[in-house]
Every structure is written in C-alpha cells, then in structure tokens.
Amino acid sequence: MKRLTCVLGMMLALGACGDDDGGTGTDAGPGTDAGPGTDAGGDTDGGGECVMGEENTAALCSDGCDNDGDDFIDCDDFGCEGLPICSATPCETEGPENTPEACSDGCDNDGDGFADCDDRGCAGVGDCDPAEASNFACTDRVDNDGDGFLDCDDLDCRRESGGMVFGFNACVFEQNNTSCSDGEDNDGDGDVDCDDEDCTGDGIVVCDADGATDLEESEWAAAIAAACGDETDNDGNGFIDCGDRTCQWFAPACLERGLEGSNATCSDGEDNDLDGLTDCDDPDCVGREGIVVCDDEGMAVEFADDDAITAAADEECSNGTNEDPDRGDFTDCGDFGCSRDSLVTTCNDSAEGNAETCADEMDNDGNSFTDCDDFACAQNPDPAICPDVEKSEAACSDGVDNDGNGFVDCNDFSCDRAIVCRQQEPEE
C-alpha cells in the first residue's frame, strides 16, 4: 500500500502544470519526484522479467525470482542468509535511507525491501553510483548508473505497477525523441510515434507538423539546439524556445534559464528565461496577480520608481479579488504572484515566499513552518532564496537531503533544472 500511495501521488503531481500556489511540504513543479516508492534495484528489467545472477542482494532476495536457478527463491536461498531483509532480527536503525551511513549499514532502513545501494534513495550517495534521475538523464542514451538498463528501460525512469506506468514525464508519456521514433506505442494510448500528440514540443525534433523528420540520431543534438534557440514557436503550442517544456528537458542552453514572472524581471528589459520573449511580451508576465508592470493586454505600465510599483501591487494583492482565476482559486497573498514578489510588501506579515519573508526567522503565515522550512520559500524557483535547499548546483551535489523531504540531490525533483543533474557528458 505504501508504494501504491507514493506512485499515485506522483501521477497527481504530473497534472499540476499551473500555478504552484498554496500548500506546505508538498512538492510541485515541472518534474516528478521518484521517491522511495519507485526504487529500482536489480530485481527485474523494464519488461518485468527476472534478472539472472547471484542471489545475494536485498533486491534479488525480495523479487520473487529464482535468480541463480538453484530452485531456491529469495530468503530460502543460502545466498540470502545474513541479509537484514531475510533476518529474523530486523535492523534497529529505522528512517530514511539517503545518507552515507544509512546506505552502507546493510539495513533496509526505510522498510521498502531495498537495502543500501539497491535502494533508490541511495543513488549517488556515498559509494553508491548515481541513478537515472531526470528527464534529461533518462533520454541521453547513456546508462548513467551502469546497471545495464538504458534510459526509459531503467526502472529509475519508468516503472509499471497494476497496469499503470509511473516515472519521469519523458518516459511515462511518448514524449522524447527516442520513443517518438521507434515505431512503438510506448505509452499504450493507441497512437504511435508522430501520430501521438505527446510527440510535440520544440525539443522533439524527430517529428514536425508533417510527421516524421527522419533525422538520424547523430543529428538530434544540433536540431534541438537550433529549434530551442530560434525565437520561434515551432510546434505552435504557445511556448517559445526555453519556455517550451521539452526544451527545458532536452536543450543544454535551457538548463541555465533564469526567471520571468515578477515585477522586477518583467520590467528590466531582459529575456530572463531565454524563451525569446522579453518583459510584457512574455506570457509569464501577463495576467498574473500582483504583477502590475504589465496590463492584461501585455502592454507595459510605466511607474516612477519601485515605490510606485509596490503601492500598485500592494493594492492589487489586498483587494479580495482573484485577478487570475485561470491559474487557480488563489486570491491576494494566497497567490504566489503576490507572496513571492519582493516588491509586494502587503503580504510580508501574512505569507512566506519572497526574499524578505524567507529570511526574517518568522512564521509569517502561521502554518508552523518558518523561512526555508516553509514550502513557499524552499521551492521558490529563485536560486537566491533558500540557496541551501535542494535546488542549487551545490545543494544538488552534496550528498545531503538539504530540504529534509527524503530525496537527495538528483533524486529530488527540485534539482531537475540543476546542471549537475541534467547535463550529462555524451558517450565517446
């Protein structure tokens, strides 16, 4: 039941593509956590067949298979004797399995059937090899964790359970260049390759409006870079270059994209998120509660100075009206457009989220979470806010569960945009 609950939670997260307003302690964003409920050990491959080999690890001793062909299965096999998972006396250590100590003590600390490096929480921790842990790593044609399974064939990227498929978006859906050109209906929706609407996006270069492009795999990288940097909405979905999710997944230039969506970034004359659109020409700046430097028609609104912007934004964020109902049922300081904007001050006493309220050592919104312990601060996409939380380059490569959510470094979806997790060296 524990696993089913985890994976169902991931499926709910996949649908949260709008505002991330509200809530504490619950991850929301473009990626999906692959947590303790989606461990990928050595038990089975992507097709569900038993993996043959010496039966002497926690994964192989709990997969229901006679891995070494000696007619003894799991804990009935002598090779499994002494393992904590087969011991009558369980390990005394209990808790998350995501530290160097917990990943080398021979115990299944979190009780999910996988011990130490066989546990997905240990991937990249201590002496455990890194896992396939992002949309990019799961589609880069590299066996990043060296387990013999490549990209979406690796259980770290895709897992089937009860007839449902869970994992990273690029593998759960037919939504990467490999699966969109292999002649198979990978997601079982009845549509194959370029006939599948999932095979759209500026970063999907094997398909275009006319069907398959017949590009060789060696040409993909250059085509992705070109399509995600030509200031054109190639697939007509309303998103340009790095504003297109598939470019965020697959284009190296988009891995370092900035932010656009605050009064400051929407009026600085820069294309902060590298999507080819600047300030009020960017949809991220238009029709959002609290952003007053752009009107609803996408026209710039001139203000004398930052104080004038603050006065107008404070009024909009305290009028009791939901200014952007298409982004969810969030009003005034309950909307991240207000609470996360440092030029909005009316929310400072009632909401966490911006540079000031996330560093004042106060529980501004009274939800028992202070500053970076509050989800609104911890998951603010601005790397300058709560930099030690799992989202900066340093925090995503230090082997520590910085935000205490049970996911370490590249296993935490908040690190999905970090270069250290997404940009892999190509195979020689």
Secondary structure, DSSP 4 states (H G I P E B T S, - for coil): -HHHHHHHHHHHHHT--S---S-SS---SSS----GGG---SSB-TT-PBPPS---STTTTSSS--TTSSS--GGGSGGGTT-GGG-SS--S--S-S-STTTTSSSS-TTSSS--GGGSGGGTTSTTSPP---STTGGGSS--TT-SS--GGGSTTTEEEETTEEEE-HHHHTT-STTTTSSSS-TTSSS--GGGSTTS-STT--SEETTEE----HHHHHHHHHHHTTSSS-TTSSS--GGGSHHHHHH-GGGGG-----STTTTSSSS-TT-SS--GGGSGGGSS-TT--SB-TTS-B---SSHHHHHHHHHHHTTSS--S-GGG-S--GGGSHHHHT-TT--TTTTT---STTTTSSSS-TTSSS--GGGSHHHHT-S-TTSSTTSTTSTTGGGSSS-TT-SS--GGGSGGGTT-HHHH-PPPP-
